[in-house]
Amino acid sequence: MSKNIISIEELNKSFAEKLICKNNSFGIFENEKIGLVGINGCGKSTLLKLIVGIEPVDSGKITFRKNIRTGYLPQIPKIDPDKTIYEEIYFSDHAQFELLRKYYRILNKLETKPTKTLEEEHYRIIKEIEVNDAWKIEVKAKSILDKFGFNDINQKISTLSGGQKRRIDLARVLMDEPDVLLLDEPTNHLDIDTIEWFQDYLSNYKGTIIFVTHDRYFLDAVSDKIIEMENGKIYFFKGNYSYYLRKKEQQDIDVQRKETRRNAQLKKELKWLQRGARARTSKPKDHLDRVKELIDKSYLSQSKDLDISFKTKRLGKTILEIKNISKRYDDKVLFKNFNHNFQKLERIGIIGINGCGKTTLLKCIMEEIEPDSGSIKVGINTSFSYFEQYINEFDNNQTVLGYIQEFAHNIRTADGALHSASEMLQRFLFDGKMQQSKLENLSGGEKKRLYLLRSLMFGSNFIILDEPTNDLDIRTLEILEDYLDAFKGCIIVVSHDRYFLDRVTDYLLVFDDDRIIKFPGNYSDFLLVKKYRDEENKKRGKKLESKNKKIKKVSHKLNFNEKREIVLIEKDMKNIEDQISIMNTKIEKEASSLSPTDFKEITDKLKELNARMDELESRWLELDEKN
């Protein structure tokens, strides 16, 4: 049975009029992997800070078992810009890192002024490192830094981008190997390949993890327990995110049934009361109280969902034409000779590793930067909404209402009605009191939701979203996805959120070195094709390796017909390899012109060719063995 490592008793916390938790008591156990869910501003980040001790409790107690080490990843990294990557990672209080630092200090002294005492000390520290298996953590540190895209560990923190600092902070936390990991949106600024690696890493982590994330695939794969925060209350679900959703669905059904029974009983009681004054005077008082209770008590939640609905204008014949554009920074080519002519209702996802040029392509489309060559033509009726990854425009002393009124006092919705800025804020879950709050009092997710309103409210017909899922809660994402499903325009999305890509897009632009590959399908489709091709290449590589180890010349042990057969087999194998190569190239370079039927025909043909190749290779190996 798992041991309790953190005890939380009668926990209370609130900010101004915002209640975070009230009289909550619970325990956190060894090796639990807990996902925190709830709308933006409900207190998920605050709960992590309370557990770490960064934020004080109003009342109650949080107790750790003795010698428990914690590691905390905040949403905004707090690392020293004057340090190097090496200093930030290796200068933790972890015992193994302390041994490594001693080793490198002695090594530097030996290189400048060697002495017998230093040599003896050097020998002792090496023995101590080996006993404590400290070399292993150095290998792990270099491996994780390499995975996060850092090759030069002497690079200054001050030279890194915001996303790179975030990844360094994550590497720091992982390297310390704490007993309890507390992670606030750990997948932000990670590309998809790195997220999948990180997902596997946490699934196998020997320790307790408490994390906040909007990535539903990540949440489902890593968590074995869900904590939901709502209106100061904390609810527990023993299972992953899929289990949580099933239980919530069942709870909603149960609540609806109770509400149906309440309405039926209320209808019956009201009918009796409406019979007249005489009947009412003879009605027992407790029965009248029961009617009042039925009227006052509803089982349905009073919370409202985010309502997104804006008037849009029709797209013209020409929407957006991109012709042979190229862009490079310094010596790195981001993309070259890229072409695309956008059609109505196209929903395109853009994927690739960090720094490959995804945001640069969006900025070229929005005319914020010029491509090195080529042209971009925007249609006369095309109207863009651009949701940028980094928001630098907030004046923290401005009110929520003032921020929206700065751009528009009235906003037209899809039904043609004109609504005030205050009314639209109500629809975006900012009530009257919050509208008068200063922006500095909003959580990161609430600011992102406010920025989403500002980005969409002008009724554009072409939406461009650059990492829209960062810091938005899952419920807001679900409603944004519903809105995009019904949107009668074009969409471009840069995202590392695999679920969001699957839900919103049906076509991908994949950044691969200096080219952009077009792929007809969503991210899961792309992953299946990639996996199939990787497996086929791996299988073929093993067979060719086996074949190359054998002597290819035909000896006298084969008869004339067998000698002739082996020559023909090699010729056929070469022909099939050429056909497979041509078809793979077609998938990569001509995907924009492939219909789903074309794509299926090519895939079926590839399977047929691969099967024939297997037969030929088996026969070739049989003849060669005889030889």
C-alpha positions as semicolon CSV with decimal commas, in nm:
position;residue;x (nm);y (nm);z (nm)
1;M;0,000;0,000;0,000
2;S;0,130;0,348;-0,094
3;K;0,244;0,574;0,187
4;N;0,107;0,922;0,246
5;I;0,387;1,173;0,177
6;I;0,191;1,503;0,193
7;S;-0,098;1,570;0,433
8;I;-0,327;1,869;0,372
9;E;-0,562;1,962;0,655
10;E;-0,846;2,219;0,659
11;L;-0,682;2,423;0,381
12;N;-0,827;2,770;0,315
13;K;-0,711;3,023;0,056
14;S;-0,872;3,318;-0,123
15;F;-0,767;3,633;-0,311
16;A;-0,994;3,935;-0,263
17;E;-1,335;3,789;-0,358
18;K;-1,195;3,487;-0,543
19;L;-1,221;3,165;-0,340
20;I;-0,948;2,910;-0,415
21;C;-1,019;2,641;-0,156
22;K;-1,229;2,615;0,157
23;N;-1,172;2,367;0,442
24;N;-1,015;2,107;0,211
25;S;-0,839;1,805;0,363
26;F;-0,670;1,528;0,165
27;G;-0,350;1,330;0,126
28;I;-0,101;1,282;-0,157
29;F;0,065;0,942;-0,182
30;E;0,388;0,789;-0,314
31;N;0,415;0,750;-0,694
32;E;0,077;0,912;-0,761
33;K;0,052;1,100;-1,090
34;I;-0,213;1,367;-1,032
35;G;-0,356;1,592;-1,303
36;L;-0,518;1,918;-1,187
37;V;-0,816;2,039;-1,394
38;G;-1,053;2,334;-1,374
39;I;-1,129;2,660;-1,555
40;N;-0,874;2,943;-1,568
41;G;-0,863;3,133;-1,242
42;C;-0,999;2,847;-1,030
43;G;-0,668;2,818;-0,842
44;K;-0,471;2,531;-1,001
45;S;-0,142;2,725;-1,008
46;T;-0,211;2,863;-0,661
47;L;-0,259;2,512;-0,519
48;L;0,084;2,412;-0,655
49;K;0,237;2,723;-0,494
50;L;0,066;2,645;-0,163
51;I;0,210;2,293;-0,162
52;V;0,560;2,418;-0,250
53;G;0,537;2,692;0,014
54;I;0,576;2,988;-0,223
55;E;0,225;3,110;-0,142
56;P;0,113;3,124;0,226
57;V;-0,210;2,955;0,335
58;D;-0,485;3,164;0,493
59;S;-0,542;2,881;0,740
60;G;-0,488;2,507;0,762
61;K;-0,174;2,298;0,744
62;I;0,039;2,126;0,476
63;T;0,275;1,862;0,619
64;F;0,545;1,669;0,432
65;R;0,686;1,335;0,537
66;K;1,047;1,364;0,654
67;N;1,325;1,397;0,390
68;I;1,086;1,449;0,097
69;R;1,247;1,658;-0,179
70;T;1,027;1,868;-0,412
71;G;1,087;2,019;-0,756
72;Y;0,867;2,299;-0,890
73;L;0,823;2,427;-1,247
74;P;0,636;2,761;-1,254
75;Q;0,461;2,894;-1,565
76;I;0,713;3,179;-1,588
77;P;1,077;3,070;-1,534
78;K;1,274;3,244;-1,261
79;I;1,634;3,176;-1,355
80;D;1,945;3,393;-1,330
81;P;2,020;3,556;-1,669
82;D;2,387;3,600;-1,573
83;K;2,444;3,225;-1,538
84;T;2,538;2,983;-1,812
85;I;2,326;2,677;-1,894
86;Y;2,594;2,465;-1,721
87;E;2,572;2,671;-1,401
88;E;2,191;2,666;-1,400
89;I;2,174;2,287;-1,439
90;Y;2,476;2,166;-1,244
91;F;2,454;2,403;-0,948
92;S;2,159;2,236;-0,775
93;D;2,184;2,101;-0,418
94;H;2,157;1,743;-0,544
95;A;2,438;1,534;-0,383
96;Q;2,550;1,383;-0,716
97;F;2,583;1,725;-0,879
98;E;2,789;1,843;-0,579
99;L;3,033;1,555;-0,642
100;L;3,058;1,646;-1,011
101;R;3,128;2,011;-0,927
102;K;3,409;1,903;-0,691
103;Y;3,552;1,679;-0,962
104;Y;3,561;1,961;-1,222
105;R;3,713;2,209;-0,972
106;I;3,996;1,966;-0,894
107;L;4,040;1,889;-1,263
108;N;4,082;2,260;-1,345
109;K;4,344;2,297;-1,070
110;L;4,533;1,993;-1,193
111;E;4,550;2,138;-1,544
112;T;4,697;2,468;-1,420
113;K;4,912;2,359;-1,124
114;P;4,933;1,983;-1,062
115;T;5,044;1,857;-0,719
116;K;5,057;1,516;-0,552
117;T;4,789;1,626;-0,301
118;L;4,556;1,727;-0,585
119;E;4,619;1,397;-0,765
120;E;4,527;1,203;-0,450
121;E;4,216;1,418;-0,404
122;H;4,129;1,364;-0,771
123;Y;4,158;0,987;-0,723
124;R;3,936;0,998;-0,410
125;I;3,661;1,202;-0,576
126;I;3,655;0,965;-0,876
127;K;3,606;0,671;-0,639
128;E;3,328;0,860;-0,458
129;I;3,157;0,945;-0,789
130;E;3,169;0,579;-0,893
131;V;3,029;0,461;-0,558
132;N;2,741;0,713;-0,583
133;D;2,687;0,648;-0,955
134;A;2,721;1,022;-1,026
135;W;2,851;0,979;-1,383
136;K;2,504;0,850;-1,467
137;I;2,334;1,182;-1,379
138;E;2,581;1,375;-1,593
139;V;2,499;1,154;-1,891
140;K;2,131;1,205;-1,815
141;A;2,177;1,584;-1,791
142;K;2,351;1,602;-2,128
143;S;2,088;1,372;-2,281
144;I;1,796;1,586;-2,161
145;L;1,966;1,913;-2,264
146;D;2,028;1,765;-2,607
147;K;1,664;1,653;-2,626
148;F;1,556;2,009;-2,545
149;G;1,783;2,145;-2,821
150;F;2,082;2,270;-2,616
151;N;2,424;2,168;-2,746
152;D;2,635;2,448;-2,596
153;I;2,609;2,430;-2,215
154;N;2,832;2,740;-2,180
155;Q;2,569;2,961;-2,347
156;K;2,445;3,250;-2,132
157;I;2,085;3,236;-2,008
158;S;2,042;3,602;-2,107
159;T;2,086;3,510;-2,477
160;L;1,796;3,259;-2,473
161;S;1,439;3,318;-2,590
162;G;1,144;3,291;-2,351
163;G;1,065;2,942;-2,475
164;Q;1,428;2,830;-2,438
165;K;1,441;2,962;-2,079
166;R;1,126;2,764;-2,008
167;R;1,290;2,444;-2,137
168;I;1,606;2,511;-1,932
169;D;1,389;2,551;-1,622
170;L;1,219;2,219;-1,700
171;A;1,558;2,048;-1,750
172;R;1,672;2,189;-1,413
173;V;1,371;2,042;-1,234
174;L;1,406;1,700;-1,401
175;M;1,779;1,679;-1,330
176;D;1,726;1,728;-0,960
177;E;1,521;1,403;-0,951
178;P;1,292;1,514;-0,663
179;D;1,053;1,283;-0,478
180;V;0,764;1,515;-0,573
181;L;0,744;1,697;-0,908
182;L;0,504;1,992;-0,928
183;L;0,467;2,108;-1,289
184;D;0,262;2,405;-1,411
185;E;0,189;2,367;-1,786
186;P;0,510;2,169;-1,854
187;T;0,434;2,111;-2,226
188;N;0,434;2,484;-2,311
189;H;0,711;2,563;-2,565
190;L;0,786;2,196;-2,634
191;D;0,748;2,064;-2,988
192;I;0,535;1,755;-3,050
193;D;0,823;1,504;-3,069
194;T;0,963;1,632;-2,739
195;I;0,618;1,621;-2,574
196;E;0,582;1,253;-2,671
197;W;0,928;1,179;-2,527
198;F;0,843;1,378;-2,210
199;Q;0,511;1,194;-2,178
200;D;0,693;0,859;-2,171
201;Y;0,953;1,001;-1,929
202;L;0,690;1,107;-1,674
203;S;0,490;0,784;-1,716
204;N;0,800;0,594;-1,599
205;Y;0,909;0,849;-1,335
206;K;0,979;0,696;-0,993
207;G;0,813;0,957;-0,778
208;T;0,498;1,161;-0,722
209;I;0,386;1,408;-0,989
210;I;0,125;1,683;-0,956
211;F;0,076;1,873;-1,279
212;V;-0,143;2,125;-1,458
213;T;-0,177;2,089;-1,836
214;H;-0,417;2,172;-2,118
215;D;-0,281;1,883;-2,331
216;R;-0,556;1,622;-2,308
217;Y;-0,353;1,338;-2,469
218;F;-0,068;1,413;-2,226
219;L;-0,306;1,434;-1,930
220;D;-0,470;1,105;-2,024
221;A;-0,140;0,919;-2,076
222;V;0,039;1,037;-1,759
223;S;-0,225;1,076;-1,486
224;D;-0,367;0,801;-1,267
225;K;-0,569;1,045;-1,056
226;I;-0,755;1,367;-1,138
227;I;-0,820;1,656;-0,900
228;E;-1,091;1,895;-1,018
229;M;-1,110;2,244;-0,868
230;E;-1,439;2,435;-0,884
231;N;-1,574;2,725;-0,674
232;G;-1,343;2,656;-0,382
233;K;-1,417;2,284;-0,374
234;I;-1,182;1,998;-0,464
235;Y;-1,310;1,674;-0,616
236;F;-1,113;1,351;-0,664
237;F;-1,134;1,094;-0,944
238;K;-0,927;0,776;-0,918
239;G;-0,823;0,720;-1,277
240;N;-0,687;0,900;-1,583
241;Y;-0,853;1,180;-1,781
242;S;-1,070;0,942;-1,986
243;Y;-1,205;0,792;-1,661
244;Y;-1,269;1,142;-1,527
245;L;-1,471;1,232;-1,839
246;R;-1,681;0,915;-1,810
247;K;-1,754;0,985;-1,442
248;K;-1,842;1,348;-1,516
249;E;-2,079;1,235;-1,791
250;Q;-2,246;0,994;-1,549
251;Q;-2,269;1,269;-1,286
252;D;-2,434;1,502;-1,539
253;I;-2,688;1,230;-1,624
254;D;-2,761;1,175;-1,252
255;V;-2,800;1,550;-1,195
256;Q;-3,035;1,580;-1,492
257;R;-3,247;1,295;-1,355
258;K;-3,269;1,465;-1,014
259;E;-3,365;1,790;-1,184
260;T;-3,638;1,613;-1,385
261;R;-3,779;1,461;-1,063
262;R;-3,764;1,801;-0,891
263;N;-3,950;1,969;-1,176
264;A;-4,218;1,697;-1,176
265;Q;-4,270;1,728;-0,799
266;L;-4,273;2,108;-0,819
267;K;-4,530;2,099;-1,100
268;K;-4,754;1,874;-0,887
269;E;-4,725;2,096;-0,579
270;L;-4,782;2,419;-0,773
271;K;-5,091;2,271;-0,938
272;W;-5,238;2,201;-0,592
273;L;-5,152;2,551;-0,467
274;Q;-5,322;2,709;-0,771
275;R;-5,658;2,548;-0,683
276;G;-5,755;2,848;-0,474
277;A;-5,725;3,034;-0,143
278;R;-5,927;2,777;0,056
279;A;-5,696;2,495;-0,047
280;R;-5,392;2,704;0,035
281;T;-5,514;2,792;0,384
282;S;-5,566;2,426;0,468
283;K;-5,226;2,328;0,336
284;P;-4,986;2,237;0,618
285;K;-4,702;2,483;0,667
286;D;-4,432;2,216;0,621
287;H;-4,578;2,140;0,278
288;L;-4,558;2,506;0,182
289;D;-4,197;2,508;0,297
290;R;-4,136;2,204;0,076
291;V;-4,269;2,394;-0,227
292;K;-4,039;2,687;-0,149
293;E;-3,746;2,448;-0,120
294;L;-3,829;2,291;-0,456
295;I;-3,844;2,636;-0,618
296;D;-3,516;2,753;-0,464
297;K;-3,316;2,436;-0,513
298;S;-3,197;2,342;-0,860
299;Y;-2,954;2,057;-0,914
300;L;-2,818;2,217;-1,229
301;S;-2,498;2,420;-1,206
302;Q;-2,540;2,795;-1,225
303;S;-2,203;2,839;-1,399
304;K;-2,217;2,950;-1,761
305;D;-2,010;2,831;-2,052
306;L;-1,807;3,060;-2,271
307;D;-2,023;3,172;-2,565
308;I;-1,829;3,246;-2,885
309;S;-2,035;3,377;-3,174
310;F;-1,932;3,651;-3,420
311;K;-2,060;3,787;-3,749
312;T;-1,829;3,701;-4,040
313;K;-1,823;3,818;-4,402
314;R;-1,801;3,592;-4,708
315;L;-1,469;3,501;-4,861
316;G;-1,396;3,607;-5,219
317;K;-1,269;3,398;-5,510
318;T;-0,908;3,479;-5,423
319;I;-0,838;3,411;-5,054
320;L;-0,461;3,385;-5,004
321;E;-0,202;3,292;-5,267
322;I;0,155;3,210;-5,164
323;K;0,403;3,180;-5,452
324;N;0,760;3,049;-5,418
325;I;0,839;3,222;-5,088
326;S;1,171;3,158;-4,912
327;K;1,312;3,280;-4,582
328;R;1,641;3,238;-4,399
329;Y;1,797;3,380;-4,083
330;D;2,176;3,410;-4,072
331;D;2,302;3,086;-4,230
332;K;1,987;2,884;-4,162
333;V;1,730;2,830;-4,439
334;L;1,385;2,808;-4,274
335;F;1,190;2,728;-4,590
336;K;1,229;2,778;-4,964
337;N;1,008;2,785;-5,275
338;F;0,688;2,726;-5,078
339;N;0,360;2,751;-5,270
340;H;-0,001;2,727;-5,159
341;N;-0,330;2,860;-5,292
342;F;-0,588;2,862;-5,012
343;Q;-0,937;2,729;-5,082
344;K;-1,260;2,799;-4,891
345;L;-1,297;2,626;-4,552
346;E;-0,937;2,498;-4,551
347;R;-0,821;2,405;-4,200
348;I;-0,445;2,373;-4,193
349;G;-0,222;2,270;-3,903
350;I;0,149;2,357;-3,902
351;I;0,394;2,130;-3,717
352;G;0,771;2,109;-3,681
353;I;1,050;2,134;-3,426
354;N;1,108;2,454;-3,227
355;G;1,289;2,719;-3,427
356;C;1,207;2,568;-3,768
357;G;1,018;2,877;-3,889
358;K;0,649;2,811;-3,815
359;T;0,583;3,153;-3,657
360;T;0,800;3,317;-3,923
361;L;0,569;3,180;-4,194
362;L;0,267;3,328;-4,011
363;K;0,441;3,666;-3,982
364;C;0,514;3,658;-4,356
365;I;0,142;3,598;-4,424
366;M;0,049;3,884;-4,189
367;E;0,307;4,109;-4,362
368;E;0,494;4,166;-4,035
369;I;0,815;4,047;-4,202
370;E;0,914;4,020;-4,569
371;P;1,006;3,687;-4,732
372;D;1,348;3,684;-4,899
373;S;1,186;3,591;-5,231
374;G;0,846;3,504;-5,374
375;S;0,512;3,679;-5,324
376;I;0,199;3,667;-5,107
377;K;-0,134;3,791;-5,243
378;V;-0,426;3,852;-5,005
379;G;-0,781;3,854;-5,146
380;I;-0,986;4,175;-5,133
381;N;-1,252;4,017;-4,906
382;T;-1,004;3,830;-4,684
383;S;-1,006;3,957;-4,325
384;F;-0,755;3,811;-4,077
385;S;-0,776;3,745;-3,703
386;Y;-0,426;3,680;-3,569
387;F;-0,391;3,517;-3,226
388;E;-0,021;3,559;-3,144
389;Q;0,184;3,326;-2,925
390;Y;0,333;3,599;-2,705
391;I;0,116;3,880;-2,571
392;N;0,314;4,198;-2,495
393;E;0,034;4,453;-2,518
394;F;-0,124;4,428;-2,170
395;D;-0,121;4,738;-1,952
396;N;-0,159;4,585;-1,606
397;N;-0,313;4,906;-1,467
398;Q;-0,596;4,890;-1,723
399;T;-0,931;4,734;-1,633
400;V;-1,073;4,430;-1,813
401;L;-1,357;4,639;-1,957
402;G;-1,120;4,919;-2,056
403;Y;-0,900;4,675;-2,245
404;I;-1,190;4,563;-2,468
405;Q;-1,341;4,912;-2,506
406;E;-1,005;5,033;-2,630
407;F;-1,071;4,823;-2,943
408;A;-1,452;4,835;-2,966
409;H;-1,746;4,953;-2,756
410;N;-1,995;4,736;-2,945
411;I;-1,952;4,393;-3,110
412;R;-2,182;4,221;-3,360
413;T;-2,255;3,850;-3,308
414;A;-2,347;3,581;-3,564
415;D;-2,722;3,647;-3,524
416;G;-2,669;4,008;-3,635
417;A;-2,735;4,156;-3,290
418;L;-2,512;4,434;-3,155
419;H;-2,377;4,379;-2,803
420;S;-2,185;4,609;-2,573
421;A;-1,831;4,526;-2,469
422;S;-1,961;4,453;-2,119
423;E;-2,216;4,204;-2,254
424;M;-1,950;4,024;-2,459
425;L;-1,726;4,004;-2,153
426;Q;-2,015;3,839;-1,966
427;R;-2,027;3,579;-2,245
428;F;-1,653;3,525;-2,200
429;L;-1,700;3,450;-1,827
430;F;-1,594;3,793;-1,700
431;D;-1,872;3,906;-1,465
432;G;-1,942;4,263;-1,359
433;K;-1,691;4,266;-1,074
434;M;-1,415;4,109;-1,281
435;Q;-1,472;4,365;-1,558
436;Q;-1,364;4,638;-1,315
437;S;-1,058;4,441;-1,202
438;K;-0,715;4,548;-1,321
439;L;-0,537;4,318;-1,564
440;E;-0,260;4,259;-1,311
441;N;-0,510;4,065;-1,098
442;L;-0,593;3,813;-1,374
443;S;-0,432;3,472;-1,401
444;G;-0,228;3,388;-1,712
445;G;-0,517;3,182;-1,848
446;E;-0,771;3,459;-1,786
447;K;-0,550;3,705;-1,977
448;K;-0,529;3,455;-2,262
449;R;-0,909;3,419;-2,267
450;L;-0,945;3,798;-2,276
451;Y;-0,695;3,818;-2,563
452;L;-0,894;3,548;-2,744
453;L;-1,205;3,769;-2,729
454;R;-1,012;4,065;-2,868
455;S;-0,861;3,851;-3,147
456;L;-1,194;3,708;-3,267
457;M;-1,448;3,984;-3,202
458;F;-1,410;4,169;-3,534
459;G;-1,573;3,889;-3,734
460;S;-1,284;3,790;-3,960
461;N;-1,313;3,512;-4,218
462;F;-0,953;3,386;-4,191
463;I;-0,828;3,289;-3,843
464;I;-0,457;3,241;-3,772
465;L;-0,373;3,087;-3,434
466;D;-0,013;3,064;-3,307
467;E;0,002;2,822;-3,012
468;P;-0,351;2,911;-2,894
469;T;-0,369;2,633;-2,633
470;N;-0,092;2,765;-2,407
471;D;-0,243;2,863;-2,069
472;L;-0,608;2,813;-2,174
473;D;-0,808;2,571;-1,963
474;I;-0,953;2,257;-2,121
475;R;-1,316;2,377;-2,105
476;T;-1,230;2,698;-2,291
477;L;-1,039;2,493;-2,549
478;E;-1,339;2,265;-2,603
479;I;-1,565;2,563;-2,668
480;L;-1,306;2,725;-2,897
481;E;-1,294;2,395;-3,088
482;D;-1,674;2,396;-3,120
483;Y;-1,657;2,751;-3,257
484;L;-1,387;2,659;-3,509
485;D;-1,592;2,354;-3,618
486;A;-1,877;2,586;-3,717
487;F;-1,653;2,865;-3,854
488;K;-1,728;2,943;-4,223
489;G;-1,380;3,055;-4,317
490;C;-1,016;2,944;-4,338
491;I;-0,802;2,844;-4,040
492;I;-0,425;2,812;-3,990
493;V;-0,308;2,668;-3,657
494;V;0,046;2,636;-3,524
495;S;0,019;2,407;-3,223
496;H;0,198;2,142;-3,021
497;D;-0,138;2,026;-2,879
498;R;-0,204;1,695;-3,056
499;Y;-0,569;1,675;-2,952
500;F;-0,639;2,030;-3,071
501;L;-0,474;1,955;-3,409
502;D;-0,676;1,636;-3,450
503;R;-1,000;1,816;-3,366
504;V;-0,952;2,134;-3,569
505;T;-0,741;2,050;-3,877
506;D;-0,774;1,820;-4,178
507;Y;-0,451;1,915;-4,358
508;L;-0,092;1,964;-4,237
509;L;0,212;2,165;-4,339
510;V;0,510;1,977;-4,198
511;F;0,841;2,165;-4,159
512;D;1,119;1,923;-4,254
513;D;1,469;2,077;-4,271
514;D;1,445;2,358;-4,529
515;R;1,124;2,244;-4,696
516;I;0,753;2,239;-4,612
517;I;0,578;1,908;-4,687
518;K;0,203;1,904;-4,750
519;F;0,010;1,620;-4,588
520;P;-0,365;1,553;-4,639
521;G;-0,494;1,454;-4,296
522;N;-0,474;1,548;-3,927
523;Y;-0,192;1,476;-3,684
524;S;-0,302;1,120;-3,597
525;D;-0,317;1,039;-3,970
526;F;0,034;1,178;-4,013
527;L;0,159;0,978;-3,715
528;L;0,020;0,652;-3,857
529;V;0,185;0,709;-4,197
530;K;0,513;0,809;-4,031
531;K;0,507;0,502;-3,807
532;Y;0,432;0,274;-4,104
533;R;0,717;0,421;-4,310
534;D;0,963;0,404;-4,016
535;E;0,877;0,038;-3,954
536;E;0,909;-0,049;-4,322
537;N;1,244;0,131;-4,351
538;K;1,371;-0,042;-4,038
539;K;1,258;-0,384;-4,161
540;R;1,409;-0,328;-4,504
541;G;1,732;-0,203;-4,349
542;K;1,769;-0,524;-4,148
543;K;1,706;-0,740;-4,456
544;L;1,950;-0,546;-4,669
545;E;2,210;-0,564;-4,393
546;S;2,165;-0,942;-4,384
547;K;2,183;-0,960;-4,762
548;N;2,498;-0,749;-4,782
549;K;2,680;-0,979;-4,542
550;K;2,649;-1,262;-4,793
551;I;2,865;-1,306;-5,099
552;K;2,670;-1,195;-5,403
553;K;2,853;-1,388;-5,672
554;V;2,687;-1,703;-5,808
555;S;2,895;-2,022;-5,765
556;H;2,897;-2,354;-5,947
557;K;2,659;-2,499;-5,682
558;L;2,365;-2,331;-5,856
559;N;2,239;-2,477;-6,184
560;F;2,190;-2,265;-6,494
561;N;1,822;-2,184;-6,425
562;E;1,895;-2,088;-6,063
563;K;2,182;-1,864;-6,172
564;R;1,950;-1,694;-6,417
565;E;1,676;-1,667;-6,152
566;I;1,900;-1,493;-5,900
567;V;2,000;-1,232;-6,160
568;L;1,634;-1,168;-6,250
569;I;1,539;-1,143;-5,880
570;E;1,802;-0,876;-5,819
571;K;1,674;-0,685;-6,121
572;D;1,313;-0,708;-5,998
573;M;1,415;-0,598;-5,647
574;K;1,588;-0,291;-5,788
575;N;1,278;-0,208;-5,994
576;I;1,045;-0,243;-5,691
577;E;1,275;-0,029;-5,473
578;D;1,256;0,245;-5,739
579;Q;0,874;0,224;-5,746
580;I;0,850;0,244;-5,366
581;S;1,082;0,546;-5,365
582;I;0,872;0,722;-5,631
583;M;0,549;0,663;-5,435
584;N;0,697;0,786;-5,106
585;T;0,816;1,100;-5,284
586;K;0,466;1,146;-5,428
587;I;0,315;1,131;-5,079
588;E;0,566;1,387;-4,951
589;K;0,572;1,638;-5,238
590;E;0,237;1,606;-5,413
591;A;0,003;1,560;-5,116
592;S;-0,179;1,885;-5,194
593;S;-0,321;1,733;-5,513
594;L;-0,407;1,394;-5,362
595;S;-0,767;1,313;-5,279
596;P;-0,846;1,061;-5,001
597;T;-0,911;0,804;-5,276
598;D;-0,571;0,874;-5,438
599;F;-0,403;0,847;-5,101
600;K;-0,568;0,508;-5,031
601;E;-0,469;0,375;-5,375
602;I;-0,105;0,472;-5,319
603;T;-0,102;0,317;-4,970
604;D;-0,256;-0,008;-5,102
605;K;-0,001;-0,018;-5,386
606;L;0,283;0,033;-5,137
607;K;0,161;-0,261;-4,929
608;E;0,145;-0,475;-5,246
609;L;0,499;-0,378;-5,349
610;N;0,636;-0,440;-5,000
611;A;0,473;-0,784;-4,994
612;R;0,629;-0,866;-5,333
613;M;0,966;-0,741;-5,210
614;D;0,943;-0,974;-4,908
615;E;0,881;-1,271;-5,141
616;L;1,175;-1,185;-5,366
617;E;1,412;-1,130;-5,073
618;S;1,311;-1,465;-4,919
619;R;1,380;-1,646;-5,248
620;W;1,708;-1,457;-5,298
621;L;1,825;-1,556;-4,947
622;E;1,722;-1,918;-5,014
623;L;1,929;-1,931;-5,336
624;D;2,220;-1,751;-5,174
625;E;2,218;-1,998;-4,885
626;K;2,235;-2,282;-5,134
627;N;2,524;-2,106;-5,301
